[in-house]
Amino acid sequence: MRDFIGASGAHFEHNGQTLIKRCPNAFEQASWLRTASILPLEEGVRCVQVYAADADAYLMEHITGHLGTEEPSTNITDRLYAQINRWRYIPPTSNATWDNYLERVKHHCITVQSATLWDAYSVLAAHKPFMPSFNHGDLTYENVLIQSDNTLVLIDPNSAPNIYQSFILDYGKMLQSTHTAYHNTFKSNIGNNLDMQDATLTRLLKQDGHYEDALIACLSHIIRLAKYRLDEINKVEALASALMKELQCIS
C-alpha cells in the first residue's frame, strides 16, 4: 500500500485498483458522488465509483488518467458546461440559504482582514442571489480526471447540508481555473495554459447570459481561498482586483 497527501491536505492510501481517501468531510463527499452517479450525466462524464464510506474515509476506484489542468483540448470545457446545465434543473440537496453563503464568505474576510477582499465581498453582497440548484461545489479543472478513452471522471465535490448550492457557483469554479490561472499562479496541480479553455467558457457563458454572474461567483471563491494563501495574499488580492475591474467594465 502506498500513501500520499493530496493538494487539499487529504490523506490517500493507494492499494492496486482502489484508493482510500481520509478527510474531514469524507461521508458528505461519498454521498454526493453516489447521488450524482444516479442523476442525469452528460455523455462521456461520470463520477468516481465509491465502494464504502464512513465519517472519516471512503473507499473508491483508482483512476488512471490525467488532470483537467493538463488537458489541451477544449472538449473538456464543453462537456463540463453541458453537465452543469443538466444540474441547474435539479433541486439542491443542501438546506443552506443565500444568506448562509454570504455569512461564510464574510467569515473569510474577517479572518484575512484585507481591504481588497472586503471590497470584493461588497460586490458579492450587492448582487442578486444565485439560483439554487444541485452542483458539484468545487468543479475546478484539477477535480476532473480524464481517462485514456477521454471520459471525464468527477472527483472531490464540496457538498454538505450547510453549504449553499447553485450551478452558478460551478461556473465560477471553472472560471477559477481558466480565467484566473489560479492553479499555475499558486503551483497547485500545474498544467497547460488554459487560455483556449477560457475563451470557450467565456463564449458559452456570454451566449447564455451567465458571464457576469459567473465572474461574481469566481470572485467569491477567490475570497474563500484567501485564508489558505496568507503567505501569498498579494497574489490573491491581485486576482480579486482583476475580477472587480472586469466587472466594472461590463456592468
C-alpha positions in Angstrom: 0.0 0.0 0.0 1.3 3.5 -1.0 0.3 6.6 1.0 0.4 10.2 -0.2 -1.0 13.6 0.7 -3.3 15.5 -1.7 -3.2 19.2 -2.6 -6.1 19.8 -0.1 -4.3 18.0 2.7 -6.4 14.9 2.4 -4.6 11.6 3.1 -4.7 8.8 0.4 -3.9 5.2 0.6 -3.4 3.5 -2.8 -3.8 -0.3 -3.0 -3.9 -1.6 -6.5 -7.3 -0.8 -8.1 -8.7 1.0 -5.0 -8.0 4.2 -3.2 -8.9 5.2 0.4 -9.4 8.9 0.9 -9.3 10.3 4.5 -10.6 13.8 5.0 -13.0 15.6 7.4 -16.0 15.6 5.1 -15.5 12.1 3.7 -19.1 10.9 4.2 -20.5 14.0 2.5 -18.2 13.6 -0.5 -19.1 9.9 -0.8 -22.8 10.7 -0.6 -22.6 13.4 -3.3 -20.7 11.0 -5.6 -23.3 8.3 -5.2 -26.2 10.7 -5.7 -24.7 12.4 -8.7 -24.0 9.0 -10.3 -27.7 8.3 -10.5 -28.7 11.7 -11.7 -28.6 12.6 -15.5 -24.9 12.7 -16.7 -23.6 14.1 -19.9 -22.3 11.5 -22.3 -18.6 10.9 -21.5 -18.9 12.3 -18.0 -19.2 10.1 -14.8 -18.3 10.2 -11.1 -15.6 8.2 -9.5 -17.2 5.0 -8.1 -17.5 4.7 -4.3 -17.4 1.3 -2.7 -17.8 2.1 1.0 -17.7 5.2 3.3 -17.8 6.3 6.9 -17.4 9.7 8.7 -13.6 9.7 8.3 -12.8 8.0 4.9 -14.2 6.4 1.8 -13.0 3.6 -0.5 -13.2 4.3 -4.2 -11.8 3.1 -7.5 -8.4 4.2 -8.5 -8.5 6.2 -11.8 -5.6 6.2 -14.2 -5.5 9.3 -16.3 -4.5 13.0 -16.3 -5.9 16.1 -14.6 -8.2 18.6 -16.4 -5.5 21.2 -15.9 -3.2 19.2 -18.2 -5.8 18.7 -21.0 -5.2 20.8 -24.2 -8.5 20.1 -25.9 -11.4 22.5 -25.2 -13.8 19.5 -25.4 -13.5 19.2 -21.6 -14.9 22.7 -21.2 -17.9 22.0 -23.5 -18.7 18.8 -21.6 -18.4 20.3 -18.1 -20.5 23.2 -19.1 -23.2 20.8 -20.5 -23.1 18.8 -17.3 -23.6 21.9 -15.2 -26.6 22.8 -17.4 -28.1 19.4 -16.5 -27.7 20.1 -12.8 -29.2 23.5 -12.9 -32.7 22.0 -13.2 -32.2 19.6 -10.2 -33.1 20.9 -6.7 -30.2 21.3 -4.2 -29.6 18.7 -1.7 -28.4 21.4 0.8 -30.8 23.3 3.1 -28.4 26.3 3.2 -29.7 29.8 2.1 -28.1 32.6 0.2 -27.6 34.5 3.4 -25.8 31.4 4.8 -23.4 31.7 1.8 -22.8 35.4 2.4 -22.0 34.7 6.0 -19.5 32.0 5.1 -17.7 34.4 2.7 -17.8 37.2 5.2 -16.2 35.0 7.8 -13.2 34.5 5.4 -12.9 38.3 5.1 -12.9 38.7 8.8 -10.2 36.0 9.1 -8.0 37.6 6.4 -8.7 41.3 7.0 -7.8 42.5 3.6 -9.3 45.8 2.3 -9.3 44.5 -1.2 -11.2 41.3 -0.2 -13.7 43.4 1.8 -14.4 45.4 -1.4 -14.9 42.1 -3.2 -17.3 40.9 -0.6 -19.3 44.2 -1.0 -19.6 43.4 -4.8 -20.9 39.9 -3.9 -23.3 41.1 -1.2 -24.8 43.7 -3.5 -25.6 41.1 -6.2 -28.8 39.2 -6.6 -28.8 35.6 -5.1 -27.6 32.9 -7.4 -30.4 30.5 -8.4 -30.3 27.4 -6.1 -29.7 24.0 -7.8 -27.7 20.8 -7.4 -24.0 21.4 -8.0 -20.5 19.9 -7.5 -19.3 22.8 -5.4 -15.6 22.6 -6.3 -15.6 22.0 -10.1 -12.1 23.3 -10.9 -10.1 21.5 -13.6 -8.0 19.8 -11.0 -11.1 18.0 -9.8 -11.6 16.4 -13.2 -9.7 13.3 -14.2 -9.5 12.3 -17.9 -9.2 8.6 -18.7 -7.5 7.2 -21.8 -10.9 6.8 -23.5 -11.5 10.6 -23.0 -14.1 10.0 -20.2 -14.3 12.8 -17.7 -14.3 11.5 -14.1 -15.5 13.9 -11.4 -13.8 13.8 -8.0 -13.6 15.7 -4.7 -17.0 17.5 -4.5 -17.7 20.1 -1.8 -21.2 19.4 -0.7 -22.8 19.4 2.7 -26.2 20.4 4.3 -24.7 23.7 5.4 -23.2 24.7 2.0 -25.3 26.7 -0.5 -25.7 25.1 -3.9 -26.0 26.7 -7.3 -25.0 25.9 -10.8 -23.6 29.5 -11.0 -21.0 28.6 -8.3 -19.8 25.7 -10.5 -19.4 28.1 -13.4 -17.3 30.3 -11.0 -15.1 27.3 -10.1 -14.5 26.6 -13.8 -13.5 30.3 -14.3 -11.2 30.0 -11.3 -9.2 27.5 -13.3 -9.4 29.2 -16.7 -9.8 32.9 -16.1 -7.6 33.5 -13.1 -5.0 30.8 -13.8 -5.2 30.0 -10.1 -3.5 26.6 -10.4 -0.4 27.9 -12.1 -0.3 31.1 -10.0 -0.1 29.1 -6.8 1.6 26.0 -8.3 -1.4 23.8 -7.4 -1.5 20.9 -9.9 0.3 23.0 -12.6 -0.9 22.3 -16.1 -1.3 23.8 -19.5 -2.0 27.4 -20.4 -5.8 27.4 -20.3 -6.4 30.4 -22.5 -8.3 28.4 -25.1 -10.4 26.8 -22.4 -11.2 30.2 -21.1 -12.2 31.6 -24.5 -14.6 28.6 -24.9 -16.0 29.0 -21.4 -16.4 32.8 -21.8 -18.2 32.4 -25.1 -20.6 29.8 -23.6 -21.3 32.0 -20.6 -21.9 35.1 -22.6 -24.1 33.2 -25.0 -26.3 32.1 -22.2 -26.3 35.4 -20.3 -24.4 34.0 -17.3 -21.0 35.6 -17.6 -21.4 38.4 -15.1 -22.9 36.0 -12.5 -20.1 33.5 -13.1 -17.4 36.3 -12.6 -19.0 37.2 -9.3 -19.1 33.6 -8.2 -15.5 33.3 -9.1 -14.7 36.4 -7.1 -16.4 34.8 -4.1 -14.3 31.7 -4.5 -11.1 33.8 -4.5 -12.2 35.4 -1.2 -12.9 31.9 0.3 -9.5 30.6 -0.8 -7.5 33.6 0.6 -7.1 32.2 4.2 -5.3 29.2 2.8 -2.9 31.5 0.9 -2.0 34.0 3.6 1.7 33.8 2.7 0.8 34.9 -0.9 -2.1 37.3 -0.1 -0.8 39.8 -2.6 -1.4 37.3 -5.4 -4.9 36.7 -4.1 -5.7 40.4 -3.9 -4.4 40.8 -7.5 -6.7 38.2 -8.7 -9.7 39.7 -6.9 -8.8 43.2 -8.2 -8.6 42.0 -11.8 -12.1 40.4 -11.5 -13.6 43.5 -9.9 -12.1 45.7 -12.7 -13.6 43.4 -15.3 -17.0 43.5 -13.6 -16.9 47.3 -13.6 -16.2 47.3 -17.3 -19.2 45.1 -18.1 -21.7 46.5 -15.6 
